[in-house]
Amino acid sequence: MQVSFGRAGEALVVSVQETRLDAAVALTFKDMIRDAMELSGTPVILDLSRVEFLDSSGLGAIVGVMKLLGPDRPLEVAALSGSVRKLFRLTRMDTVFRIHDHVPQTEAISAAE
């Protein structure tokens, strides 16, 4: 599981570098985001532009990250593929998360910053 980090203004952008966010990687994804929570930036925008498949475990991991961040640090999602957008709509997660059509222009940072 690979993710990269960037900044778009005050926001922290977390880009998933995988085509699948499913049961096989959900726990690793959640752990990686937990480790990166020390990076500053509000809101946190999750770039899902490369994710073509998202199952219930992956969606659960995203919701878990939202809960870890808490109410003062909102989690937003960006650049959903058609199938991922459909899952968000079917599960009504489109009413829970702010969804951006595109990823904002991002400046890369390392997880050590």
N, CA, C and O atoms as a printed pandas DataFrame, in Angstrom:
     atom_number atom_name residue_name chain_id  residue_number  x_coord  y_coord  z_coord
0              1         N          MET        A               1    0.848   -1.181    0.000
1              2        CA          MET        A               1    0.000    0.000    0.000
2              3         C          MET        A               1    0.887    1.236    0.000
3              4         O          MET        A               1    1.761    1.391    0.853
4              5         N          GLN        A               2    0.653    2.097   -0.953
5              6        CA          GLN        A               2    1.441    3.322   -1.027
6              7         C          GLN        A               2    0.528    4.539   -1.048
7              8         O          GLN        A               2   -0.500    4.563   -1.725
8              9         N          VAL        A               3    0.936    5.546   -0.287
9             10        CA          VAL        A               3    0.275    6.839   -0.307
10            11         C          VAL        A               3    1.358    7.909   -0.381
11            12         O          VAL        A               3    2.500    7.683    0.020
12            13         N          SER        A               4    0.986    9.064   -0.892
13            14        CA          SER        A               4    1.906   10.201   -0.891
14            15         C          SER        A               4    1.180   11.380   -0.258
15            16         O          SER        A               4   -0.046   11.387   -0.144
16            17         N          PHE        A               5    1.954   12.367    0.146
17            18        CA          PHE        A               5    1.402   13.489    0.885
18            19         C          PHE        A               5    1.758   14.791    0.195
19            20         O          PHE        A               5    2.823   14.923   -0.409
20            21         N          GLY        A               6    0.855   15.744    0.294
21            22        CA          GLY        A               6    1.092   17.055   -0.291
22            23         C          GLY        A               6    0.293   18.106    0.445
23            24         O          GLY        A               6   -0.484   17.807    1.351
24            25         N          ARG        A               7    0.501   19.342    0.034
25            26        CA          ARG        A               7   -0.243   20.461    0.599
26            27         C          ARG        A               7   -0.932   21.212   -0.536
27            28         O          ARG        A               7   -0.380   21.395   -1.621
28            29         N          ALA        A               8   -2.133   21.631   -0.251
29            30        CA          ALA        A               8   -2.891   22.505   -1.145
30            31         C          ALA        A               8   -3.420   23.623   -0.257
31            32         O          ALA        A               8   -4.458   23.478    0.389
32            33         N          GLY        A               9   -2.703   24.731   -0.230
33            34        CA          GLY        A               9   -3.045   25.790    0.723
34            35         C          GLY        A               9   -2.839   25.268    2.126
35            36         O          GLY        A               9   -1.760   24.772    2.450
36            37         N          GLU        A              10   -3.851   25.372    2.961
37            38        CA          GLU        A              10   -3.777   24.886    4.339
38            39         C          GLU        A              10   -4.102   23.400    4.458
39            40         O          GLU        A              10   -3.891   22.806    5.515
40            41         N          ALA        A              11   -4.608   22.797    3.394
41            42        CA          ALA        A              11   -5.054   21.399    3.442
42            43         C          ALA        A              11   -3.890   20.429    3.299
43            44         O          ALA        A              11   -2.916   20.702    2.598
44            45         N          LEU        A              12   -4.008   19.303    3.970
45            46        CA          LEU        A              12   -3.115   18.169    3.770
46            47         C          LEU        A              12   -3.795   17.251    2.760
47            48         O          LEU        A              12   -4.946   16.857    2.951
48            49         N          VAL        A              13   -3.083   16.910    1.681
49            50        CA          VAL        A              13   -3.632   16.031    0.657
50            51         C          VAL        A              13   -2.933   14.682    0.765
51            52         O          VAL        A              13   -1.706   14.601    0.709
52            53         N          VAL        A              14   -3.724   13.629    0.921
53            54        CA          VAL        A              14   -3.219   12.264    1.001
54            55         C          VAL        A              14   -3.664   11.561   -0.276
55            56         O          VAL        A              14   -4.858   11.364   -0.500
56            57         N          SER        A              15   -2.696   11.182   -1.112
57            58        CA          SER        A              15   -3.002   10.551   -2.394
58            59         C          SER        A              15   -2.761    9.051   -2.313
59            60         O          SER        A              15   -1.648    8.601   -2.043
60            61         N          VAL        A              16   -3.810    8.291   -2.548
61            62        CA          VAL        A              16   -3.705    6.830   -2.574
62            63         C          VAL        A              16   -3.109    6.442   -3.920
63            64         O          VAL        A              16   -3.636    6.814   -4.969
64            65         N          GLN        A              17   -2.011    5.695   -3.890
65            66        CA          GLN        A              17   -1.295    5.330   -5.106
66            67         C          GLN        A              17   -1.628    3.921   -5.577
67            68         O          GLN        A              17   -0.816    3.283   -6.247
68            69         N          GLU        A              18   -2.792    3.438   -5.238
69            70        CA          GLU        A              18   -3.225    2.080   -5.572
70            71         C          GLU        A              18   -4.522    2.137   -6.362
71            72         O          GLU        A              18   -5.258    3.121   -6.288
72            73         N          THR        A              19   -4.803    1.077   -7.122
73            74        CA          THR        A              19   -6.061    1.025   -7.871
74            75         C          THR        A              19   -7.180    0.391   -7.056
75            76         O          THR        A              19   -8.353    0.503   -7.413
76            77         N          ARG        A              20   -6.824   -0.270   -5.973
77            78        CA          ARG        A              20   -7.828   -0.930   -5.133
78            79         C          ARG        A              20   -7.645   -0.505   -3.677
79            80         O          ARG        A              20   -6.530   -0.438   -3.159
80            81         N          LEU        A              21   -8.754   -0.229   -3.053
81            82        CA          LEU        A              21   -8.777    0.002   -1.607
82            83         C          LEU        A              21   -9.818   -0.971   -1.085
83            84         O          LEU        A              21  -11.013   -0.679   -1.035
84            85         N          ASP        A              22   -9.318   -2.150   -0.695
85            86        CA          ASP        A              22  -10.215   -3.252   -0.330
86            87         C          ASP        A              22   -9.716   -3.930    0.938
87            88         O          ASP        A              22   -8.815   -3.425    1.608
88            89         N          ALA        A              23  -10.303   -5.070    1.263
89            90        CA          ALA        A              23   -9.971   -5.777    2.505
90            91         C          ALA        A              23   -8.484   -6.107    2.602
91            92         O          ALA        A              23   -7.928   -6.141    3.700
92            93         N          ALA        A              24   -7.839   -6.350    1.467
93            94        CA          ALA        A              24   -6.426   -6.733    1.478
94            95         C          ALA        A              24   -5.515   -5.605    1.964
95            96         O          ALA        A              24   -4.436   -5.875    2.491
96            97         N          VAL        A              25   -5.928   -4.353    1.798
97            98        CA          VAL        A              25   -5.053   -3.230    2.161
98            99         C          VAL        A              25   -5.692   -2.259    3.160
99           100         O          VAL        A              25   -5.046   -1.299    3.581
100          101         N          ALA        A              26   -6.929   -2.494    3.537
101          102        CA          ALA        A              26   -7.654   -1.534    4.381
102          103         C          ALA        A              26   -6.944   -1.246    5.703
103          104         O          ALA        A              26   -6.819   -0.085    6.093
104          105         N          LEU        A              27   -6.483   -2.275    6.390
105          106        CA          LEU        A              27   -5.805   -2.058    7.681
106          107         C          LEU        A              27   -4.485   -1.325    7.501
107          108         O          LEU        A              27   -4.146   -0.441    8.288
108          109         N          THR        A              28   -3.743   -1.693    6.470
109          110        CA          THR        A              28   -2.471   -1.012    6.192
110          111         C          THR        A              28   -2.723    0.455    5.875
111          112         O          THR        A              28   -2.003    1.332    6.353
112          113         N          PHE        A              29   -3.749    0.720    5.067
113          114        CA          PHE        A              29   -4.127    2.094    4.727
114          115         C          PHE        A              29   -4.420    2.886    6.001
115          116         O          PHE        A              29   -3.892    3.982    6.192
116          117         N          LYS        A              30   -5.244    2.338    6.850
117          118        CA          LYS        A              30   -5.620    3.034    8.085
118          119         C          LYS        A              30   -4.403    3.291    8.968
119          120         O          LYS        A              30   -4.283    4.366    9.556
120          121         N          ASP        A              31   -3.499    2.313    9.069
121          122        CA          ASP        A              31   -2.278    2.488    9.861
122          123         C          ASP        A              31   -1.381    3.575    9.274
123          124         O          ASP        A              31   -0.803    4.373   10.012
124          125         N          MET        A              32   -1.267    3.605    7.948
125          126        CA          MET        A              32   -0.431    4.620    7.299
126          127         C          MET        A              32   -0.982    6.017    7.556
127          128         O          MET        A              32   -0.219    6.948    7.812
128          129         N          ILE        A              33   -2.278    6.166    7.492
129          130        CA          ILE        A              33   -2.887    7.473    7.744
130          131         C          ILE        A              33   -2.738    7.841    9.214
131          132         O          ILE        A              33   -2.480    9.001    9.536
132          133         N          ARG        A              34   -2.895    6.882   10.097
133          134        CA          ARG        A              34   -2.710    7.147   11.528
134          135         C          ARG        A              34   -1.300    7.665   11.787
135          136         O          ARG        A              34   -1.114    8.620   12.541
136          137         N          ASP        A              35   -0.302    7.033   11.158
137          138        CA          ASP        A              35    1.083    7.459   11.325
138          139         C          ASP        A              35    1.313    8.872   10.787
139          140         O          ASP        A              35    2.176    9.592   11.289
140          141         N          ALA        A              36    0.550    9.270    9.773
141          142        CA          ALA        A              36    0.728   10.583    9.153
142          143         C          ALA        A              36   -0.095   11.672    9.816
143          144         O          ALA        A              36   -0.035   12.827    9.394
144          145         N          MET        A              37   -0.858   11.335   10.840
145          146        CA          MET        A              37   -1.734   12.322   11.475
146          147         C          MET        A              37   -0.970   13.470   12.121
147          148         O          MET        A              37   -1.557   14.507   12.428
148          149         N          GLU        A              38    0.320   13.298   12.329
149          150        CA          GLU        A              38    1.115   14.375   12.914
150          151         C          GLU        A              38    1.400   15.479   11.908
151          152         O          GLU        A              38    1.781   16.585   12.292
152          153         N          LEU        A              39    1.216   15.186   10.608
153          154        CA          LEU        A              39    1.395   16.215    9.584
154          155         C          LEU        A              39    0.295   17.253    9.738
155          156         O          LEU        A              39   -0.864   16.909    9.968
156          157         N          SER        A              40    0.657   18.514    9.612
157          158        CA          SER        A              40   -0.340   19.562    9.767
158          159         C          SER        A              40   -1.168   19.708    8.498
159          160         O          SER        A              40   -0.769   19.274    7.417
160          161         N          GLY        A              41   -2.294   20.311    8.654
161          162        CA          GLY        A              41   -3.161   20.592    7.521
162          163         C          GLY        A              41   -4.610   20.303    7.844
163          164         O          GLY        A              41   -4.956   19.220    8.317
164          165         N          THR        A              42   -5.446   21.283    7.584
165          166        CA          THR        A              42   -6.879   21.133    7.774
166          167         C          THR        A              42   -7.559   21.841    6.622
167          168         O          THR        A              42   -7.269   23.010    6.366
168          169         N          PRO        A              43   -8.442   21.176    5.931
169          170        CA          PRO        A              43   -8.887   19.801    6.102
170          171         C          PRO        A              43   -7.866   18.813    5.556
171          172         O          PRO        A              43   -6.834   19.197    5.005
172          173         N          VAL        A              44   -8.176   17.543    5.720
173          174        CA          VAL        A              44   -7.406   16.477    5.076
174          175         C          VAL        A              44   -8.219   16.052    3.860
175          176         O          VAL        A              44   -9.382   15.668    3.980
176          177         N          ILE        A              45   -7.591   16.126    2.686
177          178        CA          ILE        A              45   -8.271   15.744    1.449
178          179         C          ILE        A              45   -7.682   14.427    0.974
179          180         O          ILE        A              45   -6.479   14.325    0.738
180          181         N          LEU        A              46   -8.529   13.427    0.837
181          182        CA          LEU        A              46   -8.104   12.105    0.393
182          183         C          LEU        A              46   -8.291   12.018   -1.115
183          184         O          LEU        A              46   -9.414   12.011   -1.620
184          185         N          ASP        A              47   -7.168   11.951   -1.823
185          186        CA          ASP        A              47   -7.161   11.872   -3.287
186          187         C          ASP        A              47   -7.353   10.412   -3.688
187          188         O          ASP        A              47   -6.460    9.586   -3.499
188          189         N          LEU        A              48   -8.516   10.104   -4.240
189          190        CA          LEU        A              48   -8.827    8.736   -4.662
190          191         C          LEU        A              48   -8.820    8.597   -6.184
191          192         O          LEU        A              48   -9.452    7.689   -6.723
192          193         N          SER        A              49   -8.118    9.478   -6.874
193          194        CA          SER        A              49   -8.144    9.499   -8.340
194          195         C          SER        A              49   -7.635    8.210   -8.974
195          196         O          SER        A              49   -8.056    7.870  -10.079
196          197         N          ARG        A              50   -6.752    7.492   -8.313
197          198        CA          ARG        A              50   -6.234    6.235   -8.869
198          199         C          ARG        A              50   -7.045    5.012   -8.457
199          200         O          ARG        A              50   -6.871    3.932   -9.023
200          201         N          VAL        A              51   -7.920    5.174   -7.486
201          202        CA          VAL        A              51   -8.694    4.044   -6.963
202          203         C          VAL        A              51   -9.857    3.742   -7.900
203          204         O          VAL        A              51  -10.746    4.568   -8.102
204          205         N          GLU        A              52   -9.829    2.541   -8.466
205          206        CA          GLU        A              52  -10.887    2.097   -9.369
206          207         C          GLU        A              52  -11.870    1.168   -8.668
207          208         O          GLU        A              52  -13.008    1.011   -9.110
208          209         N          PHE        A              53  -11.423    0.549   -7.564
209          210        CA          PHE        A              53  -12.268   -0.386   -6.835
210          211         C          PHE        A              53  -12.182   -0.101   -5.346
211          212         O          PHE        A              53  -11.094   -0.009   -4.776
212          213         N          LEU        A              54  -13.348    0.036   -4.725
213          214        CA          LEU        A              54  -13.456    0.271   -3.289
214          215         C          LEU        A              54  -14.533   -0.661   -2.768
215          216         O          LEU        A              54  -15.667   -0.634   -3.246
216          217         N          ASP        A              55  -14.179   -1.495   -1.778
217          218        CA          ASP        A              55  -15.191   -2.380   -1.191
218          219         C          ASP        A              55  -15.580   -1.866    0.194
219          220         O          ASP        A              55  -15.133   -0.801    0.620
220          221         N          SER        A              56  -16.412   -2.633    0.887
221          222        CA          SER        A              56  -16.908   -2.189    2.193
222          223         C          SER        A              56  -15.779   -2.043    3.212
223          224         O          SER        A              56  -15.846   -1.180    4.087
224          225         N          SER        A              57  -14.750   -2.875    3.108
225          226        CA          SER        A              57  -13.610   -2.749    4.029
226          227         C          SER        A              57  -12.850   -1.453    3.775
227          228         O          SER        A              57  -12.442   -0.769    4.714
228          229         N          GLY        A              58  -12.664   -1.125    2.510
229          230        CA          GLY        A              58  -11.999    0.129    2.160
230          231         C          GLY        A              58  -12.806    1.328    2.603
231          232         O          GLY        A              58  -12.257    2.293    3.134
232          233         N          LEU        A              59  -14.108    1.269    2.387
233          234        CA          LEU        A              59  -14.978    2.355    2.824
234          235         C          LEU        A              59  -14.967    2.465    4.344
235          236         O          LEU        A              59  -14.967    3.567    4.892
236          237         N          GLY        A              60  -14.959    1.324    5.019
237          238        CA          GLY        A              60  -14.861    1.327    6.475
238          239         C          GLY        A              60  -13.568    1.947    6.961
239          240         O          GLY        A              60  -13.559    2.646    7.974
240          241         N          ALA        A              61  -12.469    1.701    6.249
241          242        CA          ALA        A              61  -11.183    2.296    6.611
242          243         C          ALA        A              61  -11.224    3.814    6.451
243          244         O          ALA        A              61  -10.668    4.541    7.274
244          245         N          ILE        A              62  -11.883    4.294    5.395
245          246        CA          ILE        A              62  -12.016    5.742    5.184
246          247         C          ILE        A              62  -12.838    6.365    6.314
247          248         O          ILE        A              62  -12.480    7.418    6.842
248          249         N          VAL        A              63  -13.927    5.718    6.675
249          250        CA          VAL        A              63  -14.756    6.210    7.791
250          251         C          VAL        A              63  -13.949    6.172    9.092
251          252         O          VAL        A              63  -14.043    7.087    9.909
252          253         N          GLY        A              64  -13.153    5.108    9.285
253          254        CA          GLY        A              64  -12.309    5.014   10.476
254          255         C          GLY        A              64  -11.301    6.149   10.550
255          256         O          GLY        A              64  -11.047    6.684   11.630
256          257         N          VAL        A              65  -10.725    6.521    9.415
257          258        CA          VAL        A              65   -9.787    7.644    9.367
258          259         C          VAL        A              65  -10.512    8.938    9.736
259          260         O          VAL        A              65   -9.981    9.760   10.483
260          261         N          MET        A              66  -11.717    9.114    9.217
261          262        CA          MET        A              66  -12.510   10.301    9.549
262          263         C          MET        A              66  -12.702   10.389   11.069
263          264         O          MET        A              66  -12.568   11.464   11.653
264          265         N          LYS        A              67  -13.012    9.266   11.698
265          266        CA          LYS        A              67  -13.212    9.255   13.152
266          267         C          LYS        A              67  -11.911    9.533   13.892
267          268         O          LYS        A              67  -11.915   10.227   14.909
268          269         N          LEU        A              68  -10.789    8.993   13.389
269          270        CA          LEU        A              68   -9.488    9.259   14.012
270          271         C          LEU        A              68   -9.139   10.746   13.963
271          272         O          LEU        A              68   -8.587   11.294   14.917
272          273         N          LEU        A              69   -9.461   11.386   12.854
273          274        CA          LEU        A              69   -9.139   12.808   12.697
274          275         C          LEU        A              69   -9.979   13.680   13.622
275          276         O          LEU        A              69   -9.522   14.728   14.079
276          277         N          GLY        A              70  -11.200   13.251   13.894
277          278        CA          GLY        A              70  -12.070   13.997   14.798
278          279         C          GLY        A              70  -12.769   15.158   14.109
279          280         O          GLY        A              70  -12.510   15.456   12.943
280          281         N          PRO        A              71  -13.663   15.812   14.853
281          282        CA          PRO        A              71  -14.498   16.859   14.268
282          283         C          PRO        A              71  -13.754   18.149   13.911
283          284         O          PRO        A              71  -14.227   18.921   13.077
284          285         N          ASP        A              72  -12.608   18.388   14.526
285          286        CA          ASP        A              72  -11.863   19.622   14.260
286          287         C          ASP        A              72  -10.961   19.524   13.036
287          288         O          ASP        A              72  -10.352   20.511   12.625
288          289         N          ARG        A              73  -10.880   18.335   12.459
289          290        CA          ARG        A              73  -10.012   18.124   11.296
290          291         C          ARG        A              73  -10.792   17.296   10.265
291          292         O          ARG        A              73  -10.616   16.080   10.183
292          293         N          PRO        A              74  -11.640   17.948    9.490
293          294        CA          PRO        A              74  -12.517   17.210    8.582
294          295         C          PRO        A              74  -11.754   16.459    7.487
295          296         O          PRO        A              74  -10.720   16.910    6.994
296          297         N          LEU        A              75  -12.302   15.303    7.130
297          298        CA          LEU        A              75  -11.781   14.507    6.023
298          299         C          LEU        A              75  -12.691   14.721    4.828
299          300         O          LEU        A              75  -13.906   14.547    4.918
300          301         N          GLU        A              76  -12.088   15.103    3.704
301          302        CA          GLU        A              76  -12.810   15.285    2.456
302          303         C          GLU        A              76  -12.220   14.336    1.433
303          304         O          GLU        A              76  -11.084   13.890    1.590
304          305         N          VAL        A              77  -12.968   14.018    0.388
305          306        CA          VAL        A              77  -12.476   13.117   -0.655
306          307         C          VAL        A              77  -12.508   13.836   -1.995
307          308         O          VAL        A              77  -13.299   14.755   -2.207
308          309         N          ALA        A              78  -11.629   13.401   -2.898
309          310        CA          ALA        A              78  -11.518   14.071   -4.192
310          311         C          ALA        A              78  -11.290   13.074   -5.314
311          312         O          ALA        A              78  -10.696   12.013   -5.123
312          313         N          ALA        A              79  -11.782   13.446   -6.493
313          314        CA          ALA        A              79  -11.509   12.755   -7.758
314          315         C          ALA        A              79  -11.963   11.300   -7.744
315          316         O          ALA        A              79  -11.181   10.397   -8.042
316          317         N          LEU        A              80  -13.221   11.076   -7.399
317          318        CA          LEU        A              80  -13.753    9.721   -7.343
318          319         C          LEU        A              80  -14.027    9.195   -8.751
319          320         O          LEU        A              80  -14.600    9.896   -9.585
320          321         N          SER        A              81  -13.613    7.958   -9.004
321          322        CA          SER        A              81  -13.959    7.298  -10.263
322          323         C          SER        A              81  -15.462    7.024  -10.256
323          324         O          SER        A              81  -16.114    7.151   -9.219
324          325         N          GLY        A              82  -16.004    6.651  -11.402
325          326        CA          GLY        A              82  -17.440    6.387  -11.489
326          327         C          GLY        A              82  -17.915    5.332  -10.521
327          328         O          GLY        A              82  -18.936    5.517   -9.859
328          329         N          SER        A              83  -17.187    4.212  -10.420
329          330        CA          SER        A              83  -17.618    3.128   -9.536
330          331         C          SER        A              83  -17.484    3.510   -8.061
331          332         O          SER        A              83  -18.321    3.125   -7.245
332          333         N          VAL        A              84  -16.447    4.255   -7.716
333          334        CA          VAL        A              84  -16.271    4.688   -6.327
334          335         C          VAL        A              84  -17.338    5.720   -5.969
335          336         O          VAL        A              84  -17.893    5.680   -4.871
336          337         N          ARG        A              85  -17.625    6.633   -6.875
337          338        CA          ARG        A              85  -18.674    7.633   -6.645
338          339         C          ARG        A              85  -20.029    6.941   -6.446
339          340         O          ARG        A              85  -20.820    7.337   -5.590
340          341         N          LYS        A              86  -20.281    5.900   -7.251
341          342        CA          LYS        A              86  -21.537    5.162   -7.131
342          343         C          LYS        A              86  -21.660    4.515   -5.752
343          344         O          LYS        A              86  -22.732    4.543   -5.147
344          345         N          LEU        A              87  -20.552    3.923   -5.247
345          346        CA          LEU        A              87  -20.570    3.316   -3.917
346          347         C          LEU        A              87  -20.842    4.373   -2.849
347          348         O          LEU        A              87  -21.619    4.131   -1.925
348          349         N          PHE        A              88  -20.210    5.540   -2.967
349          350        CA          PHE        A              88  -20.455    6.618   -2.006
350          351         C          PHE        A              88  -21.932    7.026   -2.029
351          352         O          PHE        A              88  -22.522    7.283   -0.980
352          353         N          ARG        A              89  -22.523    7.085   -3.214
353          354        CA          ARG        A              89  -23.926    7.468   -3.335
354          355         C          ARG        A              89  -24.839    6.381   -2.758
355          356         O          ARG        A              89  -25.767    6.687   -2.009
356          357         N          LEU        A              90  -24.578    5.103   -3.106
357          358        CA          LEU        A              90  -25.421    4.000   -2.632
358          359         C          LEU        A              90  -25.398    3.859   -1.113
359          360         O          LEU        A              90  -26.407    3.512   -0.500
360          361         N          THR        A              91  -24.244    4.128   -0.514
361          362        CA          THR        A              91  -24.106    4.000    0.937
362          363         C          THR        A              91  -24.415    5.307    1.667
363          364         O          THR        A              91  -24.325    5.385    2.892
364          365         N          ARG        A              92  -24.777    6.325    0.897
365          366        CA          ARG        A              92  -25.092    7.659    1.414
366          367         C          ARG        A              92  -23.886    8.356    2.051
367          368         O          ARG        A              92  -24.044    9.327    2.792
368          369         N          MET        A              93  -22.701    7.862    1.762
369          370        CA          MET        A              93  -21.494    8.519    2.250
370          371         C          MET        A              93  -21.279    9.861    1.550
371          372         O          MET        A              93  -20.505   10.695    2.020
372          373         N          ASP        A              94  -21.968   10.065    0.423
373          374        CA          ASP        A              94  -21.887   11.359   -0.245
374          375         C          ASP        A              94  -22.552   12.459    0.579
375          376         O          ASP        A              94  -22.369   13.643    0.295
376          377         N          THR        A              95  -23.323   12.077    1.597
377          378        CA          THR        A              95  -23.907   13.056    2.508
378          379         C          THR        A              95  -23.034   13.267    3.745
379          380         O          THR        A              95  -23.248   14.208    4.510
380          381         N          VAL        A              96  -22.055   12.392    3.934
381          382        CA          VAL        A              96  -21.162   12.463    5.090
382          383         C          VAL        A              96  -19.886   13.228    4.751
383          384         O          VAL        A              96  -19.401   14.025    5.554
384          385         N          PHE        A              97  -19.349   12.981    3.561
385          386        CA          PHE        A              97  -18.082   13.581    3.144
386          387         C          PHE        A              97  -18.308   14.696    2.134
387          388         O          PHE        A              97  -19.194   14.605    1.284
388          389         N          ARG        A              98  -17.520   15.728    2.229
389          390        CA          ARG        A              98  -17.466   16.721    1.153
390          391         C          ARG        A              98  -16.671   16.080    0.027
391          392         O          ARG        A              98  -15.574   15.566    0.251
392          393         N          ILE        A              99  -17.218   16.108   -1.177
393          394        CA          ILE        A              99  -16.580   15.472   -2.327
394          395         C          ILE        A              99  -16.175   16.541   -3.332
395          396         O          ILE        A              99  -17.000   17.338   -3.779
396          397         N          HIS        A             100  -14.886   16.544   -3.682
397          398        CA          HIS        A             100  -14.351   17.449   -4.700
398          399         C          HIS        A             100  -14.257   16.687   -6.018
399          400         O          HIS        A             100  -13.846   15.527   -6.041
400          401         N          ASP        A             101  -14.637   17.336   -7.107
401          402        CA          ASP        A             101  -14.532   16.694   -8.415
402          403         C          ASP        A             101  -13.082   16.460   -8.819
403          404         O          ASP        A             101  -12.767   15.475   -9.488
404          405         N          HIS        A             102  -12.202   17.369   -8.410
405          406        CA          HIS        A             102  -10.792   17.291   -8.786
406          407         C          HIS        A             102   -9.918   17.464   -7.550
407          408         O          HIS        A             102  -10.335   18.045   -6.548
408          409         N          VAL        A             103   -8.703   16.951   -7.644
409          410        CA          VAL        A             103   -7.717   17.151   -6.586
410          411         C          VAL        A             103   -7.149   18.555   -6.750
411          412         O          VAL        A             103   -6.761   18.930   -7.857
412          413         N          PRO        A             104   -7.092   19.337   -5.684
413          414        CA          PRO        A             104   -6.497   20.670   -5.817
414          415         C          PRO        A             104   -5.018   20.566   -6.167
415          416         O          PRO        A             104   -4.371   19.560   -5.878
416          417         N          GLN        A             105   -4.496   21.607   -6.785
417          418        CA          GLN        A             105   -3.072   21.617   -7.117
418          419         C          GLN        A             105   -2.275   21.464   -5.831
419          420         O          GLN        A             105   -2.469   22.203   -4.866
420          421         N          THR        A             106   -1.374   20.488   -5.841
421          422        CA          THR        A             106   -0.716   20.050   -4.618
422          423         C          THR        A             106    0.791   20.160   -4.731
423          424         O          THR        A             106    1.372   19.875   -5.778
424          425         N          GLU        A             107    1.418   20.578   -3.640
425          426        CA          GLU        A             107    2.877   20.604   -3.518
426          427         C          GLU        A             107    3.285   19.416   -2.660
427          428         O          GLU        A             107    2.819   19.287   -1.527
428          429         N          ALA        A             108    4.147   18.543   -3.179
429          430        CA          ALA        A             108    4.541   17.319   -2.482
430          431         C          ALA        A             108    5.298   17.628   -1.187
431          432         O          ALA        A             108    6.062   18.590   -1.106
432          433         N          ILE        A             109    5.064   16.787   -0.182
433          434        CA          ILE        A             109    5.812   16.836    1.073
434          435         C          ILE        A             109    6.158   15.415    1.466
435          436         O          ILE        A             109    5.570   14.464    0.951
436          437         N          SER        A             110    7.095   15.266    2.363
437          438        CA          SER        A             110    7.420   13.917    2.852
438          439         C          SER        A             110    6.700   13.685    4.171
439          440         O          SER        A             110    6.304   14.633    4.849
440          441         N          ALA        A             111    6.538   12.430    4.524
441          442        CA          ALA        A             111    5.850   12.082    5.771
442          443         C          ALA        A             111    6.636   12.535    6.986
443          444         O          ALA        A             111    6.086   12.571    8.086
444          445         N          ALA        A             112    7.911   12.885    6.821
445          446        CA          ALA        A             112    8.743   13.303    7.940
446          447         C          ALA        A             112    8.519   14.771    8.316
447          448         O          ALA        A             112    8.956   15.203    9.382
448          449         N          GLU        A             113    7.838   15.550    7.448
449          450        CA          GLU        A             113    7.658   16.983    7.726
450          451         C          GLU        A             113    6.701   17.243    8.846
451          452         O          GLU        A             113    6.452   18.398    9.190
